C-alpha cells in the first residue's frame, strides 16, 4: 500500500465528517483522457471496487486514492513530422518556416497525434492522519505531490497542507547519527546498510554505500571532507526498513515479512486489516522519527 512517503503538515483543516469528504470527492471522480486531452486526474475508490466509497476511515485515519493519467506523444515522432512539413513548405513556397511558425506547427502536430498516443496511469495514495495532523502521500515525485495536494485543496475548501519542518534537519541528524556509535543512535532506530553522501560545488562528489556496514570511523572521514548525507537506510524496531532522505521523505518502505500474514477473511476485511496495520505501524514510526529530529517546528 505504501512504498514511499512524502510527509506534510496539515496547516488548516475544517471539521469535516466522513460523509462531507465523500460528497466532495464524488464531485471530482477520475475520468480517462479524451481523444485530444493530454492529462486527466480524479479520485477513485481505495478498494478495488468501482462502487466502494472514495474515502475510507481506518482507525481514525482517512485514506483516499488519486488517479493520474497522462498521454505522451513521442518527441521523435513530432520532430519527424515537423521536419517533413517544413520541407514541404520550403519546396512549395521557397522559404524556411520561422521559429514562431515552427512552434505553431509543432503544437498542431502534437494535437493531431494525441488520439493515437499511449495513455499511462499512476495512483497516489493520500493518507490524512487526523490525530497527528499529517498528510502522507505515497510518492516522492514533485509533480505528483503537487497534483495530489492541489486536488485535495480544490475538493476541500479551507483545507491546506505545507512541508513539515523539524527542529533538526534530516541532513544534520543523519550526519550526527553516522558519526556516532550504533548504540548511540536514537532509539528505536538502527542503521541500515545504505547511505549516500554528497559534497558541495557545481560538480559535487557523490559517495554511495550499498549493502555495506556503515562504520562510524569511515563515515566521519567523509563528513570531515565536507560531504553531507542525502539518503540513509534505517531500521525501525526490526519491523520496518526504509531510506530517509534530506527532504524528509521515506523511500523503499519494507515491512517485516510477517506484518501482513495471509488471512482467512474476505477481500473487504483484508483491506481493513492491511490498512490498519500499515497506518498504525507507519504512524508510530513517524512519531519516533520526528521526535528523533527534535520535534516539529
C-alpha positions in Angstrom: 0.0 0.0 0.0 2.8 2.5 1.0 6.1 2.1 -0.7 7.2 5.7 -0.4 6.0 8.6 1.7 6.2 12.4 1.4 5.4 13.9 4.8 3.4 17.2 5.0 1.9 19.0 7.9 -1.9 19.8 7.8 -1.9 23.6 8.4 -5.6 24.1 8.2 -8.4 21.6 8.2 -12.1 22.4 8.6 -14.1 20.0 10.7 -15.5 17.6 8.1 -17.5 14.4 8.7 -16.7 11.4 6.5 -19.9 11.9 4.5 -18.9 15.5 3.7 -15.5 14.4 2.4 -17.1 11.6 0.4 -19.5 14.1 -1.2 -16.7 16.5 -2.1 -14.6 13.8 -3.8 -17.7 12.5 -5.7 -17.8 15.8 -7.5 -14.3 15.1 -8.9 -14.1 11.5 -10.0 -11.5 10.2 -12.3 -12.4 10.3 -16.0 -10.0 8.9 -18.6 -8.4 11.3 -21.0 -10.5 12.3 -24.0 -9.1 11.9 -27.6 -7.4 15.3 -27.6 -6.8 15.5 -23.8 -3.2 15.2 -22.6 -3.8 14.8 -18.9 -6.6 13.8 -16.5 -6.9 13.2 -12.8 -9.6 12.4 -10.3 -10.5 10.3 -7.3 -11.0 6.5 -7.4 -12.1 4.1 -4.6 -9.2 3.0 -2.3 -10.6 -0.5 -2.6 -10.6 -2.2 -6.0 -14.3 -1.9 -6.3 -16.0 0.7 -8.6 -18.9 1.1 -6.2 -16.9 1.5 -3.0 -16.5 4.8 -1.2 -13.9 7.3 -2.3 -12.7 7.8 1.3 -12.1 5.1 3.8 -11.9 5.6 7.6 -9.4 3.2 9.2 -8.7 3.6 12.9 -9.1 7.4 12.8 -7.2 7.8 9.5 -8.6 8.9 6.2 -7.5 7.0 3.1 -8.1 8.2 -0.4 -6.6 7.4 -3.9 -5.9 9.9 -6.7 -5.5 8.5 -10.2 -3.5 10.4 -12.8 -3.5 9.7 -16.5 -1.0 11.2 -19.0 -0.8 10.8 -22.7 2.6 11.3 -24.2 3.3 11.9 -27.8 6.9 10.6 -28.6 9.1 13.6 -29.2 10.9 11.8 -32.1 7.5 11.4 -33.9 6.7 15.1 -33.5 10.2 16.0 -34.7 10.0 13.8 -37.8 6.6 15.2 -38.8 7.7 18.8 -38.2 10.8 18.3 -40.4 8.6 16.8 -43.2 6.1 19.7 -43.1 8.9 22.3 -43.1 10.4 20.5 -46.1 7.1 20.7 -47.9 6.7 24.4 -47.2 10.2 25.1 -48.4 9.6 23.1 -51.6 6.2 24.7 -52.3 7.0 28.3 -51.2 10.8 28.6 -51.4 11.2 29.6 -47.7 12.0 28.1 -44.4 9.3 28.5 -41.7 10.4 30.8 -38.9 10.6 29.9 -35.2 7.1 31.1 -34.4 5.6 29.2 -37.3 7.5 26.1 -36.4 6.2 26.3 -32.8 2.7 26.6 -34.1 3.2 23.6 -36.4 4.7 21.6 -33.5 1.6 22.3 -31.3 -0.7 21.4 -34.1 1.1 18.1 -34.7 1.0 17.2 -31.0 -2.8 17.7 -31.0 -3.2 15.6 -34.2 -1.2 12.8 -32.7 -2.7 12.8 -29.2 -5.7 10.5 -30.1 -3.1 7.8 -31.1 -0.8 8.4 -28.1 -0.4 5.8 -25.4 -2.0 6.7 -22.0 -0.2 5.8 -18.8 -1.9 5.9 -15.4 -0.5 6.1 -11.9 -2.3 6.1 -8.5 -1.2 8.2 -5.5 -2.4 7.0 -2.1 -3.5 10.0 0.0 -3.4 9.4 3.8 -4.7 12.0 6.2 -3.5 11.2 9.7 -6.1 13.2 11.6 -4.7 12.6 15.1 -1.2 13.7 14.2 -2.2 16.4 11.8 -0.2 15.0 8.9 -0.7 14.4 5.3 1.2 11.4 3.8 1.5 10.9 0.1 2.7 7.6 -1.4 5.0 9.4 -3.9 8.3 11.3 -3.8 7.8 12.8 -7.3 7.3 16.6 -7.0 4.8 16.7 -9.9 2.6 14.1 -8.2 2.9 15.7 -4.8 1.7 19.0 -6.3 -1.1 17.3 -8.1 -2.3 15.4 -5.0 -2.2 18.4 -2.7 -3.9 20.7 -5.3 -6.6 18.1 -5.9 -7.3 17.8 -2.2 -7.4 21.6 -1.6 -9.8 22.0 -4.6 -12.0 19.3 -3.2 -12.0 20.5 0.4 -12.1 24.3 0.6 -10.3 25.7 3.6 -8.0 22.7 3.8 -4.3 23.3 3.5 -1.0 21.4 3.9 2.6 22.5 3.9 6.1 20.9 4.2 6.8 19.6 7.7 9.8 21.3 9.3 11.6 19.8 12.2 13.9 21.4 14.8 16.9 19.4 13.4 17.0 19.0 9.6 17.2 15.4 8.4 20.6 16.0 6.8 22.1 17.3 10.1 20.5 14.5 12.1 21.8 11.8 9.7 25.3 13.3 9.8 25.2 13.1 13.7 24.0 9.6 13.6 26.6 8.4 11.1 29.4 9.8 13.2 28.3 8.1 16.4 28.4 4.5 17.6 25.4 2.3 16.8 24.4 2.1 20.4 24.2 6.0 20.5 21.7 6.1 17.6 18.2 7.4 18.7 16.0 4.6 19.8 14.2 2.8 18.3 16.2 3.3 15.1 19.2 1.3 13.9 21.4 1.9 10.9 20.7 0.1 7.7 23.3 -0.9 5.1 23.0 2.0 2.6 24.0 5.7 2.6 24.6 8.5 0.0 26.9 11.4 0.8 27.3 14.4 -1.4 29.8 17.2 -1.4 29.5 20.9 -2.4 30.2 22.7 -5.6 29.0 22.8 -9.2 30.1 19.2 -9.8 29.8 17.7 -6.3 31.5 14.4 -5.4 29.0 11.7 -4.5 29.8 8.6 -2.5 27.3 5.7 -2.2 27.5 2.7 0.0 25.0 -0.2 -0.7 24.7 -3.5 1.2 27.6 -2.2 3.3 28.1 -2.0 7.1 28.3 1.8 7.9 31.3 2.1 10.1 31.3 5.3 12.1 35.0 5.9 11.6 34.7 5.7 7.8 31.6 7.9 7.8 33.4 10.5 10.0 36.2 10.8 7.3 33.7 11.6 4.6 31.8 14.1 6.8 35.2 15.8 7.7 35.7 16.2 3.9 32.6 18.3 3.7 30.2 15.7 2.4 26.7 15.5 3.8 24.3 12.6 3.9 21.4 12.9 1.5 19.9 9.4 2.0 20.3 6.9 4.8 18.8 3.4 5.3 17.2 2.9 8.7 15.6 0.0 10.6 12.7 0.8 12.9 12.2 -1.7 15.7 13.2 -4.5 13.4 9.7 -4.2 11.8 10.1 -1.6 9.1 13.0 -0.8 6.9 13.2 2.5 4.9 15.5 5.0 3.3 15.3 8.5 4.8 16.1 11.5 2.5 17.2 15.0 3.3 13.8 16.3 2.2 12.1 14.2 4.9 10.8 11.6 2.5 10.6 7.9 3.2 11.6 5.7 0.3 11.6 1.9 -0.3 9.5 1.2 2.8 9.5 -2.5 3.5 7.6 -4.2 6.3 8.7 -7.3 8.2 7.7 -10.5 6.4 5.2 -11.4 9.0 3.4 -8.0 9.1 0.8 -8.9 6.5 0.2 -12.6 7.0 -2.4 -14.3 5.0 -5.9 -14.1 6.4 -9.0 -16.3 6.0 -11.2 -13.2 5.8 -12.7 -11.8 2.6 -11.2 -9.1 0.5 -13.1 -6.3 2.3 -11.8 -7.4 5.7 -8.3 -7.9 4.2 -8.3 -4.3 3.0 -9.3 -3.1 6.5 -6.7 -5.3 8.2 -3.8 -4.3 5.9 -4.7 -0.6 6.0 -4.9 -0.7 9.8 -1.5 -2.4 10.1 0.2 -0.1 7.6 -1.2 3.1 9.0 -0.6 2.0 12.6 3.0 1.0 12.1 3.9 4.0 9.9 2.2 6.5 12.2 4.2 5.2 15.2 7.4 5.2 13.1 6.8 8.8 12.0 6.2 9.8 15.6 9.5 8.3 16.6 11.3 9.8 13.6 10.0 13.3 14.1 10.9 13.0 17.8 14.5 12.0 16.8 14.6 15.1 14.6 13.9 17.3 17.6 10.1 17.6 17.0 8.1 19.8 14.6 8.8 23.5 14.4 
